[in-house]
Amino acid sequence: MARRHYKLPSLTGLNTFDACARHGNLTRAATELGVTLGAVSRQIKSLEADLGQTVFKRHHRGVELTKAGLELHQVLSSSFRNIGNAWQSLKSRSEMASITIGTTTAFASLWLMPRLGGFWAMHKQVALNHAISDNPEDEGFRSADIRIRYGNGVWPGELATHLFDDTIYPVCGRIFAQQNELTQPEQLANFPLLRLDSLDPSWIGWSSWIAQWGVVLPNSNFRHFNNYVVALQAAEENQGVALGWDSQVETLIQHNRLVRLGDMEMKAPGSYYLTWDNNRPLSEQARLLSEWLVGISKSS
C-alpha cells in the first residue's frame, strides 16, 4: 500500500462520506457523485474498516451519523470549505487578473483618470475596476482591494502608504476673477461661496479654512453641494468661489478652466494615502498598481 504523507484515508472515500453525511441518504449521495449505490456503499464500508469504527447508523429511510461520524464530518466539511474557497480565489485571480480600487468621485475624475492611461499601457493584462464613492463607509469602497483616502494615515484594520500632501486655496471662473479682487480674507464674506457638504469628517470646508485668519463667515452666502466635481463646475461657470485642493484643480487651472483667487492658501492638515486591509495580502495585480501609484504620486 502506498504511504500517504498526511496519514489520510482515501480522498474518494472522504468525498463519498461527506456527500452521504450532507444528504443523510446513500441514494441521493450516489446521484450527486454520479456513481452507483453499490459504489457508495463500498466506499463507506472501506472507510469504516480503515477507521475501525462505524460512521453511520443505517435506517430504512437513510443514514444517521454516529458520534465518530459527526466528529469526522465537522472537521471534514470545514476543511473542504476552506480548500474550496482557496481554490476559487486562486482560480479567479488566474482567470480574471483583476483589481478594484476605491476612490472618491473627485479624486477619480480629477487626479486618477488623467494619469491612469500610463498604468494600462504598462500592464494591459490587468483588468482594473473602480469602486467610486464619496462615503468612506460605503461597502463597495471598503471592500475594494486598495483604496485612496485622505486623512491622518490611521484607519482601523488598514495598512497605509503615504502618497502626497496637498494645499488648499480659493478658485473661481475667469470672468469672476476679472470682476472681483481678493486681498483680505474678510472679503470672502461678500462673495457667493460654493460649499461641499462632505460625508468625510476629515475634509476641510470653508469654516475650517478661513478660521486660520480668525474670520467667521455668515451662512447666508453659502451654496451647498454634495459633489465636489459639480461644485468646481459651478465655480468654472463663474457662479461663486470654491475651495480648490491643488492635487485636483491643478490641471483645471493649467487649462484656464479655473483661476486662483488671491494668494491665500493653507497646507492641508491631512495627506492622501494608499490603504488596504491588513488581513488581506495584496495580490500581484494590486501590488503592481500600488507601486505605480506611489511612483506617480512622487513625480506629479
MARNU-994948 format. One line per 8 residues: number of its first residue (from 1); their letters; for each residue x, y, z of C-alpha. Coordinates in steps of 0.1 Angstrom, whole numbers. Layout:
N
NUM) a) X/Y/Z  ...
***
This chain:
300
1) marrhykl) 0/0/0  13/35/-9  22/56/21  2/88/24  22/118/38  -7/133/57  -19/99/70  -53/104/53
9) psltglnt) -77/77/42  -88/75/6  -99/110/-6  -126/93/-27  -139/77/4  -138/110/23  -157/128/-5  -183/100/-6
17) fdacarhg) -187/102/32  -192/139/30  -219/136/4  -237/109/24  -235/130/56  -249/160/39  -278/142/23  -284/117/51
25) nltraate) -291/92/23  -268/69/2  -290/70/-29  -291/108/-31  -253/109/-24  -248/84/-53  -269/107/-76  -247/138/-66
33) lgvtlgav) -215/119/-72  -227/103/-104  -219/67/-93  -239/37/-84  -254/30/-50  -232/-1/-47  -201/20/-53  -211/44/-25
41) srqiksle) -217/15/-1  -183/0/-8  -166/33/-2  -183/38/32  -175/2/42  -139/6/32  -137/39/52  -152/23/83
49) adlgqtvf) -129/-6/80  -99/17/78  -111/38/107  -121/8/128  -154/24/137  -188/29/121  -196/64/108  -233/58/101
57) krhhrgve) -263/42/117  -283/26/89  -321/31/89  -347/21/63  -351/58/53  -315/67/52  -284/71/74  -276/90/106
65) ltkaglel) -241/100/118  -226/82/147  -206/101/173  -174/93/154  -191/102/121  -203/135/134  -168/144/147  -152/134/114
73) hqvlsssf) -178/154/94  -174/186/114  -137/186/106  -141/174/71  -168/198/60  -148/228/74  -116/216/56  -134/210/23
81) rnignawq) -150/245/25  -116/262/32  -100/242/3  -128/252/-20  -125/289/-11  -88/289/-16  -92/271/-49  -118/295/-62
89) slksrsem) -97/325/-51  -67/313/-69  -87/303/-100  -104/337/-101  -71/355/-99  -57/334/-127  -87/338/-150  -95/375/-144
97) asitigtt) -63/391/-132  -85/420/-120  -82/445/-92  -107/470/-77  -95/505/-65  -117/527/-43  -116/565/-46  -139/595/-42
105) tafaslwl) -157/608/-73  -135/639/-74  -102/621/-70  -111/596/-96  -122/622/-121  -96/649/-115  -64/631/-104  -66/594/-112
113) mprlggfw) -82/592/-146  -58/617/-163  -29/596/-152  -43/560/-154  -35/555/-191  1/552/-181  -7/521/-160  -28/505/-186
121) amhkqval) -1/510/-212  24/491/-190  0/464/-177  -25/455/-203  -31/421/-187  -47/437/-156  -85/444/-156  -90/475/-134
129) nhaisdnp) -123/480/-117  -135/511/-98  -155/515/-65  -162/552/-66  -180/567/-36  -179/599/-16  -190/580/15  -159/564/33
137) edegfrsa) -183/538/49  -197/526/16  -195/488/15  -182/488/-21  -155/513/-13  -144/494/19  -142/461/1  -120/473/-27
145) dirirygn) -86/457/-30  -69/490/-25  -83/525/-16  -70/561/-18  -80/580/13  -75/615/27  -67/617/64  -41/612/91
153) gvwpgela) -29/578/78  -46/558/106  -76/537/98  -86/506/120  -78/474/102  -60/490/73  -23/494/63  -14/528/47
161) thlfddti) 13/542/25  17/579/21  11/593/-14  13/631/-12  4/662/8  -19/689/-5  -26/727/-5  -60/744/-4
169) ypvcgrif) -68/778/-18  -98/797/-33  -107/791/-70  -133/806/-94  -140/811/-131  -120/836/-152  -148/862/-155  -155/861/-118
177) aqqneltq) -117/867/-111  -117/896/-135  -146/912/-117  -136/905/-81  -104/910/-62  -94/891/-30  -66/906/-9  -81/901/26
185) peqlanfp) -99/870/40  -127/892/52  -137/900/16  -149/864/12  -180/873/32  -191/893/2  -187/865/-23  -210/836/-30
193) llrldsld) -191/806/-16  -196/771/-30  -195/747/-1  -191/709/-2  -212/691/24  -189/660/27  -196/627/44  -159/625/53
201) pswigwss) -153/644/86  -116/649/77  -125/670/46  -117/707/51  -145/732/45  -147/769/43  -152/775/80  -121/755/89
209) wiaqwgvv) -101/770/61  -108/806/70  -106/801/107  -67/804/105  -73/841/99  -98/845/127  -127/852/103  -162/838/107
217) lpnsnfrh) -183/836/75  -221/841/75  -242/811/65  -262/832/41  -235/833/13  -231/795/10  -243/774/-19  -243/738/-8
225) fnnyvval) -232/708/-29  -228/671/-21  -204/665/-50  -170/682/-54  -168/679/-91  -202/697/-95  -191/724/-71  -160/730/-92
233) qaaeenqg) -181/731/-124  -202/759/-107  -170/778/-99  -159/774/-135  -192/789/-147  -185/820/-125  -212/812/-100  -190/816/-70
241) valgwdsq) -158/807/-52  -149/771/-43  -120/757/-22  -95/742/-45  -74/712/-35  -43/717/-55  -40/680/-64  -74/681/-80
249) vetliqhn) -77/716/-95  -41/720/-108  -49/706/-143  -81/728/-145  -60/759/-137  -34/749/-163  -62/746/-189  -76/780/-179
257) rlvrlgdm) -109/765/-167  -103/778/-132  -83/806/-117  -68/811/-83  -85/840/-64  -59/858/-43  -28/844/-27  -41/830/5
265) emkapgsy) -37/792/10  -33/766/37  -15/733/39  -40/705/42  -37/691/77  -40/655/63  -25/637/34  -35/613/7
273) yltwdnnr) -27/576/14  -30/543/-3  -46/518/20  -56/481/21  -69/456/46  -42/444/70  -56/408/69  -57/405/31
281) plseqarl) -23/404/14  -20/423/-18  -24/403/-50  2/405/-77  -21/429/-96  -28/451/-65  10/452/-58  17/464/-94
289) lsewlvgi) -9/492/-92  2/502/-57  38/505/-68  27/525/-98  6/548/-77  33/555/-52  58/562/-81  34/585/-100
297) skss) 24/604/-69  60/613/-61  67/625/-96  35/646/-100
***
